[in-house]
Structures are given as C-alpha cells and as structure tokens.
Amino acid sequence: MGTYRIRVAGIGYRIAIYERVTVQLGRATDLGEMRLEPQTVNLPELVITGRPSNIGPTTTAIGLNLSAETFEALPTERDYRSIIALLPQANASFYGDGVNIGGSTGSENVHYIDGVNVTDSWTAAAGTSLPYNFVEEIQVKAGGYEAEFGKSLGGIINVVTSSPKNRFNAKAFGFVTNHRLAADYRPGLLEARVPAFSTYDMGLSASGPVVPGRLFILAAYNPSFERKDVELLNLGVYPDRKTAHVFAGKLMWRAASTTDLTLSVFGDPTSQHRVGPSRITPDIPGSLSNADPFLGVIRWGGINGSLTAHSTPAPWLALEASAARYDRTDRETPETQIGSREPYYWDQLTNTLSGGFGSTVDDARNSRTTGKLAATFFRGPHTVKAGAEYEDNRLDYEQATTSPGLVLLVAPSTYVAVTLGHDNAARNRVPSFFLQDSWRASDRLVVNAGLRWDGQYLIGAGDSVAQAITNQFQPRLGVSFQPGRIGSQRISGSFGRFYQQMPLWLSHLEHVVNVGCSSLYPLDPRLPGAQPTFTVCFTPPASPRGSKVNDVDGEHFDEFTLSYESQLPSDAKLVLRGVHRVLRAAYTAGIKTVVLATGPVDSVYAGNPGRGPLSFLPDARREYTAAEVSVQRLRSRGLSFLANYVLSRSYGNYTGLFAADVRRATPGWNYALMRADQATNSTGPLPNDRPHVLKLWGSYRINSGFSAGTFFTWESGTPLAETGPANALGGDLWPVFLVPRGWSGRTPAIWDVSLRLAHDVRRVGLGSGRVIADLLHVGSPRTVVDVDQRRFVGFQGNANPTFGRAIRYQPPMQLRVGLEWQFRQ
C-alpha cells in the first residue's frame, strides 16, 4: 500500500523503471503490457514517465480505495465515516443509521480499523470514531467481493491508520466552527432550536524510528469538544456538552527481512451531558411538559487493539496471523433528581411527554475477540488463499426501568404501566473458513472462484446455545475479460451469496431471562389506590424466549453484478455497472397473540418470517436493482474527480437490521412487520429508496500551493407512507400501513454542495502546513428530508396533529476553519 518506484531488469535487456506506481489496499495494480528492449551494450536506465492502466486486471469487487491525499482535499465531516458517502451507491441516511450502501441500511455495514472489527456487537452501529487526520487509506467494498470477506449485507469498510516512518515526523491540526459562522438552523419535530453552539477539536501525532530500519512508533491524540444551548419546546434553554478523547498508536517491528509485526491501539472514550431523548423516548414527541425526560448523562466508547504478523518465508507463500480486541461501554443515567424519581409518562392521545427520564443503563459492555490465520500460495497463473477466523462477540447488559417505570396513556381511560429489568449476558460465537483462487487463464481472462462458510452460535442463559445457524455456505464467482489492447477496457461480472452476522440486540431480549411486567389500568396508575385489571410478566414460561428453531436460515441475499470499464484520456476511466440483490431470508422476531386461561398474551418468537414459528408472517422481501455510470480520475496530484449517476430501486417489506420505519437501531426487531395484522399494505418502496442520485466530487491543486475541493449531490426524495397503531397496548411502536407502502408521495428532491479551499504555508525551520476553509452546505437549502407519517396515534381514529409535518431538514450553511502543520526532521 502506497506509491512505489518499480525497477524491472533482465540479463540482455535495458533496465525499465516505473515511477510513482500506486499500490492500493486489497487491489492488484496492472502495469500494462511490458516489453523490455534487448541490450547489447551498456545503456543508461530507461525511465518511463507514463502511468499504468487504472483498470484493475483481477478483482470484480465493487468499491473504491481512497488515499489520504484524495479525501484530505475534499470538504467532508471530521470523522472518517462521512467519507464513505463519496462512493457510488452509497447515500447518507437521515434516519440515524449512517451511510446506506446498495439498498442496505447502515447497520448492515461492517467497519474495520487496522484489522479490528469495530462494528458494535449490540446494535451493529459503526462503533468507533476516528478523525480522518489519523487515516492513511480507506477501502470500501460495496459488492462482488471475494470469499475472504463476509458478515455483511451492506459494505465492508477497511480503514488503515497512519504508519510510522523511518524518519521523525510530527503533525498538528485544529478545526473550529460555531453559530456565528453558520446560518440559522431549521428544526423539525425531532429537533430543538439551538441558539448557540461551538465545535472544535485539535490533534497531534508524532512518529519515527525507535531502532532505525527495524522498529518504528506512532502516537496520536485528538480531543474534541461540542457545546450547544438547546431550547426545549418553550421550557427554556439547557446546556448540552460533549467531550471525546480519541487516540491512536502503532508500533511496527521488522523482525526479519521476510517478517513484519504491527501492534495497533486506538479508542474514543466520550461523555455527554445531553439534552435529548433517552433510548425509550418516542421518535416524535408533540410536546414536553417538563425537561427531565430529555436530560441525561451519557458515556460511551472504549479501547481497541490488534496484533498482526505478515511473513513471506518463500517466494510462493505469504502468511498472515492476527489477533484483535474490540471493547465498548455504554452508560445512560438521568441528569436530574426528578428524572431519577418520577415515572416516565407518555400521553399518546396528545403525544405529550412528562415525568422522569424513564430508563437507566447502568453498564452495557459489548466486546469482540478475534483470531485469524491465512495463507496465500502463488503457483503459476493461480493465486490461492485460504484462511480461518474465529470471533467471540459478547454483550453484558444492565438496564433498569423498574423504578420508577413507564406509564402510557394509549386510549381513553386505558393506561399501561411497564416495568423492565435486564441483567444478563448474550454471546455470538462465529467461526469462519474461506478458500479462493484467482486464476489468470490468459493475459485477458481472469476467473475468481471461492467458497466461504460462517457459523453463528447464539449463546443465551446458562451460557448454552440458544440458536445455532450453520447452513451459511457462500459461493462466489467472478470473471474478468479484457478485450482490445490490454489495459484499455474490461468486462466483468460476478455472482455471490452473502450472509449477515447478527448483532446481539435480539439475543439479549429473546435468549436470556429478562424481568418485566406490563399492567393495564382503567385510570392513571400514578394515583393512590389504582389497581390493574390484569398484568402480564415477560418471564418464562409466559413467552417461549430462548426456544431453538430447527432449519433456520441466517439473513442473506444473492447478488449479481455486470460491469464495463474503459480507459479514457488523461488517466480517466469510464464505468458502466448493473447490480441486482435479492434477499433470500431474514432472521427476526415476531409477536403472536396466544389466548391463555388468564387472557390474551403476546408471545415473542424468533426465526425466519414465513416459516416455522413465524409462519403467521409473510416472507421477508427486499430487492435492490441499480444501474450506474461514472467517470473517475483519482490522482494524488493535479485534477482528481469522480462523477456518477445511479438509477436504482429498493423494494420490499423488510428494511434490514435498522428499523427505518420507526427510526430505531434494534437489529432483529423489525417493528413494521412483527405482527400478522401488519402484513397488509407492507410491501412497496423502502424508506431508503432514492431512484435518482447524481454525485460529483473532485479536487485540483495548482503550483502556487492553492487547492480547491468540492462535493456535490442531487438526490430524489424518499417514499412516504400513512400509518396507524397496530393495537391498543403501545401500538405506536408497531405501525400498520393504512395504504400501500410508499403510495403517499415522496419527500422533495434534495441537493447539497460543499467546498474546501486550502493554501500551503511554508516557513524555514518550522516545517510546512496549510490553512483550510470548509464551506459546508453552500446556499443553505435546508429542504425537508423526513416527514411524520403517522396519521393516527395511540389508537386508530385518534388523529395525529403533527401528521405530514417535517421531522428533519437538511443542515444549514456553515463555515469551518482549520490549520494543519507538519514538522519534519
């Protein structure tokens, strides 16, 4: 990985040297057709200044490799995760799940940093923050990838942090923005007015040799601070304060001429005195009687690390071994005494909140321990790679709402009081094996074939296997053919089956013992002497939690791709591509009403919708079809750009691991299709369906030290629905589609453009740097991006006064200024 100078020599031939050849992570670099000139006398070296073809000769994977030189010239957010949206078929989501890739939700992406899987093992969120200043390269695989990669129905994001060099190097940076540098914010139903805010961060990294030529070290630290005043629905202004301590370190040891070892450590401990909803608060509160339900103390983040060894004991063999650990802790507690003492009260008839904070997460720790071994064999035209991996994912969870509990008014004279408690541990043990072969049948034809297997062993109460999912064989096949002049064009296609690794959200509810009760009252249960008409407790044997299902399938889809690439003048490349994905099975929970002697009880089952215990639900459907055309020229100098248009359709009744219909990160709880009465009208365009997306980004550097970068998008709107409650007992969480999904119009089309202007600064003896000005969301369009689609709340017929109103708008125009400085020995 990096830029290299390649020297080709042969007896009787002139030496050929290729300058500035870029080798990217996980991709082969084609030097094109090579012809050495015969040499009969001593001649000087022949320096070839032309660049090799940018059409990859082997892989059929869809995606991009973005170097630091590319994304540091563009106006992105400070965190590396925002850079993913630069890719074709990758769109930012306004529902809270991050970037959606290829019709999948953001929760279906898998994120790696220095070989550590940092995807949250509880909710499948991108679990670790990192500023792009600490990143050397980002590789995104959006589909068509080899058997070595799996566990994802979205994209695979592989981040490599900066590596220490053989000479001393230090960098410093700082960025700042505030409300004086921004246009007025336009709050929607989910957002409060923010009259004042400031965001700033600074960082320092240093690297160099400990033992020259053998041992190298890098250390980096980036504290960041967000301060804002939040006005809560006319209750006054409250301070929101967030502080993060992000760090990274790397130690590289060249143990021998054929062996390298790398130790990487990084983390992001973060704390916030937050003014906002707790994890149990409804998405769209109509009004707030007191501030305490929105005042909490939140802490999250952790420390992660990996140890990786690479060895090439023979020219035909490369070995790799790694061990990694991901560790994250989440805590959520009330800020005020009222928040701790009073019950949380939600009047669904008027959509009003009052009382206390409602939920306390004392300690939710999710971790992942991973070990991997792989070997690559080079035999003639074959490159064969085989490997095995083992993951142990664990969630230790403590949550208490037993005191003071939750009270909901769901219909006239109908109250529900809920007490919950979790103190449990759930695990998912995942062994994996893969075998793949890249066969270069000729200079023009390459065939990639492979097979992957993943097992999932969901561990519940008593550390026993609650559910085993083992029939997860994944064949992969890719073919690449280069017609015409070698390196000028390529036709490629692929087929693959891909399985999703299940996070532990579903297991921590269904495969362990939980304590909780729900009681129905004819009057407010907060009144003295109030008595319930009946009570249901969610402890065994009230529901069949933890029961195994035979012949269950893991969540997976089949993917077909077809691509054409053509070399254009000036190192540009044309890409035409088609993608089709069909979901074959989902793994979710379903709710079925069972009539017992004491009355009806909602029982929860887990499995595949449409089969076995979930046969009362329809089959899960999701299909994604896309056609893409793009022109790209990715260079570290001069003009670099990518322009693309994607025509796509995402259709079905299942959104994925993220419950986009209700904007909740609850993998395995698909709130819009958990009950039989929700099946009608549930199929149609899905929430992330954007038929037309036009994207353009690029940068240009001129000799005077000035550079400019831009990122422009135009996207059609997302489909709208009309929903109502599924039943009288908290039914707002389980919406029923009143008309076919997506038939109620769309949100407006949106556009957005941002600019980065930078100027190099040089001073003798102090290194060099650059001053940066980012003008984000130029023109401040602030168009609506999400709408309240609940026609009724509480119960059918109770009109929702906020139906059709905007939940969120695009952010306003904002100026961010920064300084980056580099010191060199």
Salt bridges, closest charged atoms under 4 A:
GLU19 OE2 - ARG5 NE 3.35
GLU33 OE2 - ARG35 NH2 2.52
GLU37 OE1 - ARG14 NH1 2.96
GLU45 OE1 - ARG5 NH2 3.90
GLU45 OE2 - ARG7 NE 3.89
GLU77 OE1 - ARG816 NH1 3.80
ASP79 OD1 - ARG81 NE 2.81
GLU108 OE1 - ARG622 NH2 2.76
ASP114 OD1 - LYS250 NZ 3.61
ASP120 OD2 - ARG328 NE 3.45
GLU136 OE1 - LYS165 NZ 3.84
GLU146 OE1 - LYS141 NZ 3.77
GLU148 OE2 - LYS372 NZ 3.55
GLU148 OE2 - LYS385 NZ 2.85
ASP201 OD2 - ARG78 NH2 2.94
GLU226 OE2 - LYS242 NZ 3.78
ASP229 OD1 - ARG241 NH2 3.66
GLU231 OE1 - ARG193 NH2 2.92
ASP260 OD1 - ARG254 NE 3.66
GLU320 OE1 - LYS385 NZ 3.93
ASP327 OD2 - ARG325 NH2 3.42
ASP327 OD2 - ARG365 NH2 2.44
ASP330 OD1 - ARG328 NE 2.94
GLU332 OE2 - ARG274 NH2 3.06
GLU332 OE1 - ARG279 NE 2.78
GLU335 OE1 - HIS273 ND1 2.95
GLU342 OE2 - ARG341 NE 3.86
ASP363 OD1 - ARG331 NH2 3.99
GLU389 OE1 - LYS151 NZ 2.63
GLU391 OE2 - LYS151 NZ 3.12
GLU391 OE1 - ARG368 NE 3.45
ASP392 OD2 - ARG427 NH2 2.37
ASP396 OD2 - ARG394 NE 2.97
ASP437 OD2 - HIS382 ND1 2.82
ASP454 OD2 - ARG452 NE 3.03
ASP463 OD1 - ARG427 NH1 3.41
ASP463 OD2 - ARG429 NH2 3.77
GLU510 OE2 - ARG545 NH1 3.76
ASP524 OD2 - ARG526 NH2 2.84
ASP553 OD2 - ARG611 NH2 3.08
ASP558 OD1 - ARG497 NE 2.62
ASP558 OD2 - ARG584 NE 2.97
GLU559 OE2 - ARG581 NE 2.90
GLU565 OE2 - ARG490 NH2 2.51
GLU565 OE1 - LYS573 NZ 3.22
ASP571 OD2 - ARG51 NE 3.40
ASP571 OD2 - ARG635 NH1 3.64
ASP602 OD2 - ARG675 NH1 3.52
GLU628 OE1 - ARG577 NH1 3.48
ASP661 OD1 - ARG741 NH1 2.92
ASP689 OD1 - ARG649 NE 3.30
ASP689 OD2 - ARG746 NH2 2.53
GLU715 OE1 - ARG690 NE 3.25
GLU722 OE1 - ARG791 NE 2.87
ASP752 OD1 - HIS777 ND1 2.90
ASP760 OD2 - ARG701 NH1 3.14
ASP774 OD1 - ARG756 NE 2.63
ASP774 OD2 - ARG816 NH2 2.69
ASP786 OD2 - ARG663 NE 2.65
ASP788 OD1 - ARG790 NE 3.15
GLU820 OE1 - ARG770 NE 2.87
